[in-house]
Amino acid sequence: MPKRRDTLDDLLEIGERSPQVALALAAAMALLAAFGERIVPAPWGAFAPLLWVFVAALLVGAIVGAVRRYGRERRFRSQRTVEDLHAMSWRAFELLVSDTYRHLGFGVREGTGQRDGGVDLVLVDPTGRETLVQCKQYRTSRVGEPRVREFYGAMAAHGIGTPGVFVTCGGFTEEARRFAAGKPIDLVDGDRLMHMILATNGGGQRIEEEATRGEDVPECPRCKGPMVRRVAKAGPNPGTSFWGCASFPRCRGTRQP
């Protein structure tokens, strides 16, 4: 049975999720508590203590929210390898995926981590289109077809045609990939997720600069940005070197060496 929420819980949550809004509300309530009697008749004084309680709840929530945001940003910028993804808790992994897509320009609605109906995050692009996300932190095993099928059912429950992204720090079985083929499901394994993180947290830039030092770096044919040398891990020519856009996955421009 879900825990019953009260007004103080709501105020704390506002503070954690939106510290700036919480501070603005706290300031407004503090002004009302301090000077309300000068504007409203005498009975107002009975509400002043309650307003101070609300102000305190908002301020506490704002402080907690700011500390958590700082910790999340620090964790996001410290990621360098897939092993880093394996070392964190499942909840921290979900929040990392959320921060990754937020840095890529999406709005993100986060679940509570419990009874999520197979959906951990909801991405909202600039046009308002929603994409459902499920995260699985499988350290040693690969995500199989049954898990992807279950997620596809959760997507269908949200509406026909709703796209989805299944993210894991490991990999996917061939059966899972065959099931997802032709469906609006994007499978993101640990290697691809790490590329997405490094493309936005600054770590990739340092690694790429080192890798391309001393070379004439070509211009991306799509976005006109710099490119980096990469090695194909799949496709018709695995192991082949090529130039890929440094802004991957936001830009997928490539050139042959």
Secondary structure, DSSP 8 states (H G I E B T S, - for coil): ------HHHHHHHHHHH-HHHHHHHHHHHHHHHHHGGGTS-GGGGGGHHHHHHHHHHHHHHHHHHHHHHHHHHHHHHH--SHHHHHHS-HHHHHHHHHHHHHHTT-EEEE--SSS-TT--EEEE-TT--EEEEEEE--SSS-B-HHHHHHHHHHHHHT-TT--EEEEESS-B-HHHHHHHTTTTEEEE-HHHHHHHHHHHSSHHHHHHHHHHTTS---B-TTT--BEEEEE--SSSSTT-EEEEETTTTT---EE--
